[in-house]
Amino acid sequence: MPAPTTPDPTRPHLRRRTDGTLVVRRSIDDPDEHRRRARWLERHGGDGLETLLDASPGRLETRHEPAVALTAAVPGPDEAAPILAAVASVLCRLRDASTRHGGLGPDDVLILGSAEPGRSTDVVLRWPGSGTVEDDELALATIVAWLHRRWTRDGIDPGPHTAAWSSLADTDRPRPLHRALAMLERMDDAERTAAGGGVPIPIGGLAVGAAVAAIGLVGAIAGVRSGGDPAEAARHDPPASGPTVDLEGLRYRLGRPGDVVAPLPPWCGPAAVLLRPADGRVWLAEVERDPVALADVPGAATIGAIDCDGVELRGAAGSVRVGFSS
C-alpha cells in the first residue's frame, strides 16, 4: 500500500473554524508576498472576488463560497453569456481601480447560483489565479476560447450569436473589456427575451433634442458638419433632417441629408457608423461616448459588411475596410 501523501500547505485548502465557518486557507511564508496579497484583497476583495477574513502571519483565509467551477459546469452558449458578463464586470471594476487580476484562468471562475438563460448569475474569481496570462483582456478571451473549443468538441451550436462568440474568443485580437462586457450583456438580453423572461423595448419617438440632452445622441454625431467638433456641434445644433438609426429600441437621427448610417450588430454595443459620401469622411458613434473620426475615404458611397472590428466602405473604385479604434 502506498504511503499517504502529505497535503501541500501552500495550496488553497478548506478549513472549518471553531464557529463552524468554512474558509479557504493559503499558507504564505514570504512576509512580503503575504503583505502584498493581504493588501490587495483588503482593497479589492468581495464583489465578485474572494473576501479576505483573516491575514494572520503566515496565512490568508478567505470566505468559502458554495460554487461550481466553470470547467466543471461547462455552460452552453445560452447559459454562458450572463456568467461571462459577470466575469467581465469584475475585470472592468479592477481596471477602473487601476489594477488587474493578472492571472485569471478557466479554473478560477466559480459560478454561484443558477446559470439558466436570462437569470442573473454571480461569480467569484479566485485570486491569485492559476492562469499564466497577465493581461485581463487576453485572459477573458482565453476563457471564452476554452469554452468555444468545448462546444465544438461536443457538437454544440453557438446559435444565433456564432459570430459574436467567435469574436470574443479571438485571442489574437482580444476585445477591450468594456466592449466585451457590452457584447455579453446584449447577448444575455437576447436570450432572456427569447426565453420569455424579458420584453423587447419598443421603438420610441424620442425627439432629437431630448436624445442629445439625455445620452449624448450616440456620441453626438447628430450635428457633424464640415469642420469643428462633431460632439459640440450636435449639442448646440441638432439637425432637423437626416438619416435615422434604431439603437436599443430608440430611434435617432444622425448626420445630415445625404449621409449614410448603419448600426453595428447588437452584441457590439449600441453604436453606428456614419459615412459622408460628399467627402468620404466616416465616424464611429457609440452611446454616451464622443464620436471617433475613423478615416477619409474619397469615393466611398455605401456601407457594406460591418462587425465589431470594422466596416467595409464601397464605391465605384471598389471597397475598402476601415477598422475601429479600441
C-alpha positions in Angstrom: 0.0 0.0 0.0 1.5 3.4 -1.0 2.3 5.8 1.8 -0.3 8.6 2.3 0.8 11.9 0.7 1.2 15.0 2.9 -1.0 17.9 1.7 0.9 20.8 0.3 0.2 23.7 2.8 0.9 26.3 0.1 -2.2 25.2 -1.9 -5.6 26.5 -1.1 -7.4 24.1 1.2 -10.7 24.2 3.2 -10.7 24.7 6.9 -13.6 24.8 9.4 -13.3 27.5 12.1 -14.5 26.8 15.6 -17.7 28.7 14.9 -18.4 26.3 12.0 -17.5 28.7 9.2 -15.8 27.2 6.2 -12.8 29.2 5.0 -10.2 28.8 2.2 -6.7 28.9 3.8 -3.5 29.6 2.0 -0.1 29.4 3.8 2.4 32.0 2.7 5.8 32.0 4.3 7.3 35.0 2.5 6.3 38.1 4.6 6.5 40.5 1.6 4.3 38.3 -0.5 1.9 37.8 2.4 1.6 41.5 2.9 1.2 42.2 -0.8 -1.7 39.7 -1.2 -3.4 40.8 2.0 -3.3 44.5 1.0 -4.7 43.6 -2.5 -7.6 41.6 -1.1 -8.3 44.2 1.5 -8.7 46.8 -1.2 -10.3 44.8 -4.0 -11.8 41.7 -2.4 -15.5 40.9 -2.4 -18.0 41.9 -5.1 -17.0 39.1 -7.4 -13.6 38.3 -5.8 -12.6 36.3 -2.8 -13.4 38.1 0.5 -10.5 38.3 3.0 -11.4 37.2 6.5 -8.1 36.7 8.2 -4.5 37.8 7.4 -2.6 36.3 10.4 1.1 35.9 9.9 1.9 33.1 7.5 -1.6 32.6 6.2 -4.6 34.1 4.5 -8.2 33.0 4.9 -11.0 33.9 2.6 -14.7 33.1 2.7 -15.7 29.8 1.2 -18.4 30.2 -1.3 -20.5 27.2 -2.4 -19.9 27.2 -6.1 -19.1 25.2 -9.2 -16.1 25.9 -11.3 -16.6 26.9 -14.9 -14.5 24.0 -16.0 -16.8 21.6 -14.2 -20.1 23.2 -15.2 -19.1 23.9 -18.9 -22.2 26.1 -19.5 -23.6 26.1 -23.0 -24.0 29.2 -25.2 -27.4 30.1 -23.8 -26.1 29.9 -20.2 -22.6 31.3 -20.7 -23.4 34.9 -21.6 -24.5 36.1 -18.1 -21.7 34.1 -16.4 -19.0 35.7 -18.6 -20.7 39.1 -18.3 -20.3 38.8 -14.6 -16.6 37.9 -15.1 -16.1 40.9 -17.4 -17.8 43.2 -14.9 -15.3 42.2 -12.2 -12.4 42.7 -14.5 -13.8 46.1 -15.5 -14.1 47.1 -11.8 -10.4 46.2 -11.3 -9.4 48.1 -14.4 -11.3 51.2 -13.1 -9.4 50.8 -9.8 -6.1 50.9 -11.8 -5.2 47.3 -11.1 -5.8 43.9 -12.7 -6.4 40.3 -11.8 -3.3 39.3 -13.6 -3.7 35.5 -13.8 -7.3 34.5 -14.4 -7.8 31.1 -15.9 -11.0 29.0 -16.6 -10.4 27.0 -13.3 -10.6 30.3 -11.3 -14.2 31.2 -12.4 -16.5 29.9 -9.7 -20.3 30.1 -10.5 -22.7 30.9 -7.8 -26.4 30.1 -8.2 -28.2 29.2 -11.3 -26.9 29.6 -14.8 -30.3 29.4 -16.6 -30.7 31.8 -19.6 -31.9 35.2 -18.5 -31.1 34.8 -14.8 -28.6 37.0 -13.0 -25.6 34.7 -12.4 -23.0 35.7 -9.9 -19.4 34.6 -9.9 -16.4 34.6 -7.6 -13.0 34.8 -9.1 -10.1 33.1 -7.3 -7.1 35.3 -6.7 -4.3 34.8 -7.3 -5.4 32.7 -10.2 -4.0 29.6 -11.9 -3.7 31.3 -15.3 -0.4 32.4 -17.0 -1.9 35.4 -18.8 -1.3 38.7 -17.0 -3.4 40.8 -19.4 -7.1 40.6 -18.3 -8.5 41.3 -21.8 -6.5 38.4 -23.2 -7.4 36.2 -20.1 -11.1 36.8 -20.8 -10.7 35.9 -24.5 -8.7 32.8 -23.5 -11.6 31.7 -21.2 -14.2 32.2 -24.0 -11.9 30.3 -26.4 -11.7 27.4 -23.9 -15.5 27.3 -23.8 -15.8 27.6 -27.6 -13.4 24.6 -28.0 -15.5 22.5 -25.6 -18.7 23.4 -27.6 -17.0 22.5 -30.8 -15.8 19.2 -29.4 -19.2 18.3 -28.0 -21.0 19.3 -31.2 -22.8 22.3 -29.6 -24.0 25.0 -32.0 -23.4 28.5 -30.6 -26.7 29.5 -32.2 -27.6 33.0 -33.4 -24.6 34.6 -31.8 -22.0 32.4 -33.5 -20.1 35.5 -34.9 -20.2 37.2 -31.5 -18.8 34.2 -29.7 -16.0 33.8 -32.3 -15.1 37.4 -31.9 -14.9 37.2 -28.2 -12.8 34.0 -28.4 -10.2 35.7 -30.7 -7.1 35.7 -28.6 -5.1 37.4 -31.4 -7.3 40.5 -31.0 -8.9 40.4 -27.6 -11.9 42.7 -27.0 -11.4 45.7 -24.8 -13.1 44.9 -21.5 -15.9 47.4 -21.8 -16.8 46.2 -25.3 -16.7 42.6 -24.2 -19.0 43.3 -21.3 -21.4 45.2 -23.6 -21.5 42.3 -26.1 -22.1 39.7 -23.4 -24.9 41.7 -21.8 -26.6 42.2 -25.1 -26.4 38.5 -25.9 -27.9 37.7 -22.5 -30.7 40.2 -23.1 -31.4 38.5 -26.4 -31.5 35.1 -24.7 -33.8 36.4 -21.9 -36.2 37.8 -24.5 -36.2 34.6 -26.5 -36.8 32.6 -23.3 -39.8 34.7 -22.4 -38.0 36.3 -19.5 -37.9 39.8 -21.0 -39.8 42.2 -23.0 -38.3 43.8 -26.2 -38.1 47.6 -25.9 -40.4 49.3 -28.4 -39.1 51.8 -30.8 -39.5 55.2 -29.2 -40.2 58.5 -30.9 -37.6 60.3 -28.8 -37.1 63.8 -30.1 -33.5 64.5 -31.3 -33.0 67.4 -28.9 -34.1 65.2 -25.9 -31.7 62.4 -27.1 -28.8 64.8 -27.2 -29.6 66.1 -23.7 -30.2 62.6 -22.2 -27.4 60.4 -23.5 -25.3 62.5 -25.9 -27.1 61.1 -29.0 -24.8 58.1 -29.8 -21.6 60.1 -29.3 -23.5 63.2 -30.5 -22.8 62.7 -34.2 -26.1 64.3 -35.0 -24.5 67.7 -35.7 -21.5 66.6 -37.7 -20.7 69.1 -40.4 -17.6 70.4 -42.1 -15.0 71.4 -39.6 -15.3 71.7 -35.8 -16.0 69.2 -33.1 -19.0 67.0 -34.1 -19.9 66.3 -30.5 -20.0 70.0 -29.6 -21.9 70.8 -32.8 -24.6 68.2 -32.0 -25.2 69.6 -28.6 -25.9 73.0 -29.9 -27.3 72.4 -33.3 -29.1 69.1 -33.7 -30.2 68.5 -37.3 -33.8 68.9 -38.4 -33.4 66.1 -41.0 -31.1 63.3 -41.9 -30.9 59.5 -41.8 -32.1 57.6 -38.8 -30.9 54.5 -37.0 -32.5 52.3 -34.3 -30.3 51.6 -31.3 -31.5 49.8 -28.1 -35.2 50.4 -29.0 -34.8 54.1 -29.6 -34.7 55.9 -33.0 -32.0 58.6 -33.6 -31.4 61.0 -36.4 -27.7 61.2 -37.2 -25.7 63.4 -39.5 -27.4 65.4 -42.3 -29.2 64.7 -45.5 -27.1 62.6 -47.9 -25.2 60.9 -45.1 -25.3 57.1 -44.8 -25.7 55.4 -41.4 -25.6 51.8 -40.4 -25.8 50.2 -36.9 -23.2 47.7 -35.6 -24.5 44.2 -34.7 -26.3 44.5 -31.3 -23.7 42.4 -29.5 -21.1 45.0 -30.3 -22.9 47.6 -28.1 -25.2 50.5 -29.1 -23.2 52.1 -31.9 -23.4 53.1 -35.5 -21.1 54.1 -38.4 -21.8 57.3 -40.2 -20.4 57.9 -43.8 -20.5 61.2 -45.5 -20.3 60.4 -49.3 -19.7 64.1 -50.1 -16.2 63.9 -48.8 -15.7 60.3 -47.8 -15.4 61.0 -44.1 -16.5 58.3 -41.7 -17.1 58.2 -38.0 -17.9 55.6 -35.3 -20.5 56.7 -32.8 -21.3 55.0 -29.5 -24.0 55.8 -27.0 -22.6 58.0 -24.2 -19.3 58.5 -25.9 -18.0 61.2 -28.2 -17.7 60.2 -31.9 -14.4 58.8 -33.3 -13.3 60.0 -36.7 -12.1 56.8 -38.4 -10.8 57.8 -41.9 -11.3 59.8 -45.0 -12.2 57.5 -47.9 -12.9 59.7 -51.0 -15.3 58.0 -53.4 -17.0 55.9 -50.7 -20.7 55.9 -51.3 -22.2 53.0 -49.3 -21.6 50.9 -46.2 -21.1 47.2 -46.7 -20.3 44.5 -44.2 -20.0 45.7 -40.6 -18.9 43.9 -37.5 -17.4 44.7 -34.1 -13.9 45.3 -35.6 -14.6 47.5 -38.6 -16.7 48.4 -41.6 -16.5 47.9 -45.4 -17.0 51.0 -47.4 -17.9 50.7 -51.1 -17.5 52.9 -54.0 -17.1 52.9 -57.8 -13.4 52.0 -57.5 -14.1 49.1 -55.2 -14.3 48.5 -51.5 -12.0 49.2 -48.5 -12.2 48.0 -44.9 -11.8 50.6 -42.1 -11.0 49.3 -38.6 -12.4 50.7 -35.4 -10.1 52.1 -32.8 -10.3 50.4 -29.4 
